[in-house]
Amino acid sequence: MDMDNIYGNVCADNTESNKGSQATMKATTKALIPPLIIGVILLFGVAVLGTLTHKYASKLSDEQKKFALLDAQYNNVSADLNITDIKFGLLDAQYRDLLATRKTSTESSCRACPEGWMHHKGKCYLFSSSKLNWEGSRDHCITLGGHLAIVNNQEEQHFLAAQANRVSHWIGLNDLAVEGQWRWVDNKSLNETGAVFWFNRSHLYETDEPDNWKKKDPSGENCASISHHNGDWQDNSCKTIQKFVCETLASS
């Protein structure tokens, strides 16, 4: 056997084997590249998504804080508007009655009663065109230089009832301090004035006034008004909005 041919075949075989291995490695490498690229892209995408999620969560939290602040501001403004409406109602009532009571007469600067007031037995009475609750009516009469009407006798009661003309009007009587102890705005009791004109319902088989009815107002009825029924007195919830009668002394 020719030894050169043997060795020649061996070398040839090794060369062919090396070429096969290199080809396999190249193929394997080419096969691994796409998954690696995809993996890198996925990792990058996850990182970007995490960053965006964090930013969105932070932005959402900021928006929630802004909304909470705006909501609180809205509630505060709403409360202020409610208070403003109440104050405006009182000011509007005062303005309208002041127009009626403070006009200066071009004929004479000396009057027994202010313009718009009614003179009777040395006193001046204003039957309001506006409507307020009892405390608002009391305060409004004071701003006009008087007070809620105080009834001292039968003749004055008849006058007030006739002028009220079957429309309920607040007068200056209440039992706010002690239930059942009715006092006038000058702090005199009914016993001191001796004039008592509560509405009597006995002929109707109903409870006489004052009955302190609590169905509309759980705190009861603690303020008095001229009744729309017949002009006698009835107790009513002090929160009720209605007309009122102011009183002051006539000037000489």
C-alpha positions as CSV (number, residue, x, y, z in Angstrom):
1,M,0.0,0.0,0.0
2,D,1.2,3.5,-0.9
3,M,1.7,5.3,2.4
4,D,1.5,8.7,0.7
5,N,-1.9,7.9,-0.5
6,I,-3.0,6.9,3.1
7,Y,-1.7,10.1,4.7
8,G,-3.1,12.0,1.9
9,N,-6.6,10.6,2.5
10,V,-6.4,11.3,6.3
11,C,-5.5,14.9,5.7
12,A,-8.2,15.3,3.2
13,D,-10.7,13.8,5.7
14,N,-9.7,16.2,8.5
15,T,-10.0,19.2,6.2
16,E,-13.5,18.1,5.1
17,S,-14.4,17.6,8.8
18,N,-13.2,21.1,9.9
19,K,-15.1,22.6,7.1
20,G,-18.3,20.8,8.2
21,S,-17.9,22.0,11.8
22,Q,-17.4,25.6,10.8
23,A,-20.4,25.4,8.6
24,T,-22.5,24.1,11.5
25,M,-21.3,26.8,13.8
26,K,-22.1,29.5,11.3
27,A,-25.6,28.0,10.8
28,T,-26.2,27.9,14.6
29,T,-25.0,31.4,15.0
30,K,-27.3,32.6,12.3
31,A,-30.1,30.8,13.9
32,L,-29.5,32.4,17.3
33,I,-29.3,36.0,16.1
34,P,-33.0,36.6,15.5
35,P,-34.1,35.3,19.0
36,L,-31.4,37.5,20.5
37,I,-32.6,40.5,18.6
38,I,-36.2,39.8,19.5
39,G,-35.2,39.4,23.2
40,V,-33.3,42.7,23.2
41,I,-36.3,44.4,21.6
42,L,-38.7,42.9,24.2
43,L,-36.4,44.0,27.0
44,F,-36.3,47.5,25.6
45,G,-40.1,47.5,25.2
46,V,-40.7,46.3,28.8
47,A,-38.3,49.1,30.0
48,V,-40.1,51.7,27.9
49,L,-43.5,50.4,29.1
50,G,-42.4,50.5,32.7
51,T,-41.3,54.1,32.3
52,L,-44.5,55.2,30.6
53,T,-46.6,53.4,33.2
54,H,-44.7,55.2,36.0
55,K,-45.1,58.6,34.3
56,Y,-48.9,57.9,33.7
57,A,-49.4,56.9,37.3
58,S,-47.6,60.0,38.5
59,K,-49.7,62.2,36.1
60,L,-52.9,60.5,37.2
61,S,-52.0,61.1,40.9
62,D,-51.4,64.8,40.1
63,E,-54.7,65.1,38.2
64,Q,-56.5,63.5,41.2
65,K,-54.9,66.0,43.5
66,K,-55.9,68.9,41.2
67,F,-59.5,67.5,41.0
68,A,-59.7,67.2,44.8
69,L,-58.5,70.8,45.2
70,L,-61.0,72.1,42.6
71,D,-63.8,70.2,44.2
72,A,-63.0,71.7,47.6
73,Q,-62.9,75.2,46.1
74,Y,-66.2,74.5,44.4
75,N,-67.8,73.5,47.7
76,N,-66.4,76.6,49.4
77,V,-67.7,78.9,46.6
78,S,-71.2,77.2,46.8
79,A,-71.4,77.8,50.5
80,D,-70.3,81.4,50.1
81,L,-73.0,81.9,47.4
82,N,-75.7,80.5,49.8
83,I,-74.6,82.9,52.5
84,T,-74.5,85.7,49.9
85,D,-78.1,84.9,48.8
86,I,-79.4,85.1,52.3
87,K,-77.6,88.4,52.9
88,F,-78.8,89.8,49.6
89,G,-82.4,88.9,50.5
90,L,-82.1,90.8,53.8
91,L,-80.5,93.8,52.1
92,D,-83.1,93.8,49.3
93,A,-85.9,93.8,51.9
94,Q,-84.2,96.6,53.8
95,Y,-83.6,98.7,50.7
96,R,-87.2,98.4,49.5
97,D,-88.6,99.4,52.9
98,L,-86.0,102.2,53.3
99,L,-87.2,103.6,50.0
100,A,-90.7,103.7,51.5
101,T,-89.7,105.2,54.9
102,R,-86.8,107.6,54.1
103,K,-88.0,109.6,51.2
104,T,-87.6,113.3,51.8
105,S,-90.7,115.3,51.3
106,T,-90.4,118.3,49.1
107,E,-93.3,120.0,50.8
108,S,-92.2,119.7,54.4
109,S,-89.2,118.3,56.4
110,C,-91.2,117.8,59.5
111,R,-93.5,114.8,59.5
112,A,-95.4,112.8,62.2
113,C,-94.3,109.5,60.6
114,P,-91.7,108.6,58.0
115,E,-92.9,108.2,54.5
116,G,-94.7,104.9,54.0
117,W,-95.6,104.5,57.7
118,M,-99.1,104.8,59.0
119,H,-100.0,107.1,61.9
120,H,-102.3,105.8,64.7
121,K,-102.7,107.1,68.2
122,G,-99.3,108.7,68.5
123,K,-97.4,105.8,66.9
124,C,-96.2,105.0,63.5
125,Y,-96.6,101.5,61.9
126,L,-95.1,100.0,58.8
127,F,-96.8,97.0,57.3
128,S,-93.9,95.5,55.3
129,S,-94.0,94.7,51.6
130,S,-91.1,92.3,52.0
131,K,-91.1,88.9,53.8
132,L,-88.5,87.7,56.3
133,N,-88.3,85.2,59.1
134,W,-89.0,86.4,62.7
135,E,-85.4,87.3,63.6
136,G,-84.8,89.0,60.2
137,S,-88.0,91.0,60.7
138,R,-86.9,92.0,64.2
139,D,-83.5,93.2,63.0
140,H,-85.0,95.0,60.0
141,C,-87.4,97.0,62.1
142,I,-84.4,98.1,64.2
143,T,-82.5,99.3,61.1
144,L,-85.6,101.5,60.4
145,G,-85.5,103.1,63.8
146,G,-88.3,101.0,65.4
147,H,-89.1,97.5,66.5
148,L,-91.6,94.7,65.8
149,A,-95.1,95.8,66.9
150,I,-96.1,95.5,70.6
151,V,-99.8,95.2,71.3
152,N,-100.8,97.0,74.5
153,N,-104.6,97.0,74.3
154,Q,-107.8,95.9,72.5
155,E,-108.0,99.0,70.4
156,E,-104.4,98.6,69.1
157,Q,-105.1,94.9,68.3
158,H,-108.2,95.8,66.3
159,F,-106.2,98.4,64.3
160,L,-103.4,95.9,63.5
161,A,-105.7,93.1,62.6
162,A,-107.7,95.4,60.2
163,Q,-104.6,96.7,58.5
164,A,-103.1,93.2,58.2
165,N,-106.2,92.4,56.1
166,R,-106.1,88.6,56.7
167,V,-102.4,88.3,55.8
168,S,-100.1,86.8,58.5
169,H,-97.6,89.4,59.9
170,W,-94.9,88.9,62.5
171,I,-95.3,90.9,65.8
172,G,-92.7,91.3,68.5
173,L,-93.8,88.4,70.8
174,N,-91.8,85.2,71.4
175,D,-91.0,82.5,73.9
176,L,-87.5,81.7,72.6
177,A,-85.8,82.1,76.1
178,V,-88.2,79.9,78.1
179,E,-90.9,77.7,76.5
180,G,-94.4,79.0,77.4
181,Q,-93.1,82.3,78.8
182,W,-94.1,84.8,76.1
183,R,-92.3,88.1,76.1
184,W,-92.3,91.2,73.9
185,V,-89.2,92.5,72.2
186,D,-88.9,95.2,75.0
187,N,-88.7,92.2,77.4
188,K,-92.1,92.8,79.0
189,S,-94.3,89.8,79.7
190,L,-97.9,89.3,78.7
191,N,-98.9,89.7,82.3
192,E,-97.3,93.2,82.4
193,T,-99.2,94.4,79.3
194,G,-102.4,92.6,80.2
195,A,-103.2,92.3,76.5
196,V,-103.7,88.7,75.3
197,F,-105.3,87.9,71.9
198,W,-104.5,84.3,71.1
199,F,-106.6,82.6,68.4
200,N,-109.3,80.6,70.2
201,R,-110.2,77.4,68.3
202,S,-112.5,75.8,70.9
203,H,-115.5,76.4,68.6
204,L,-113.7,74.3,66.0
205,Y,-113.0,71.5,68.5
206,E,-109.3,72.2,68.0
207,T,-106.4,73.2,70.3
208,D,-106.2,76.9,71.0
209,E,-103.1,79.0,70.2
210,P,-100.3,78.9,71.1
211,D,-100.2,75.1,70.4
212,N,-96.4,74.8,69.8
213,W,-97.0,72.6,66.7
214,K,-93.8,70.6,65.8
215,K,-94.7,68.8,62.6
216,K,-93.0,71.4,60.4
217,D,-90.3,72.5,62.8
218,P,-89.1,70.0,65.5
219,S,-88.0,73.0,67.6
220,G,-91.6,74.1,67.9
221,E,-93.4,77.4,67.3
222,N,-91.8,80.1,69.4
223,C,-92.7,83.3,67.6
224,A,-96.1,85.1,67.3
225,S,-97.8,86.6,64.4
226,I,-101.2,88.1,63.5
227,S,-103.2,85.2,62.1
228,H,-104.5,85.3,58.6
229,H,-107.7,83.7,59.9
230,N,-109.2,86.5,61.9
231,G,-106.3,88.8,63.0
232,D,-105.8,87.2,66.4
233,W,-102.4,85.8,67.4
234,Q,-101.0,82.4,66.5
235,D,-97.6,80.9,67.3
236,N,-95.5,79.9,64.4
237,S,-92.0,78.5,63.6
238,C,-89.6,81.5,63.8
239,K,-88.1,80.2,60.5
240,T,-91.3,80.9,58.5
241,I,-90.9,83.6,55.9
242,Q,-93.8,86.2,56.0
243,K,-94.6,89.8,56.3
244,F,-94.2,91.8,59.5
245,V,-95.3,95.0,61.3
246,C,-92.8,97.6,62.6
247,E,-93.6,100.2,65.2
248,T,-92.1,103.5,66.4
249,L,-93.2,106.6,68.1
250,A,-94.5,109.5,66.0
251,S,-92.5,112.6,66.0
252,S,-94.0,115.8,67.3
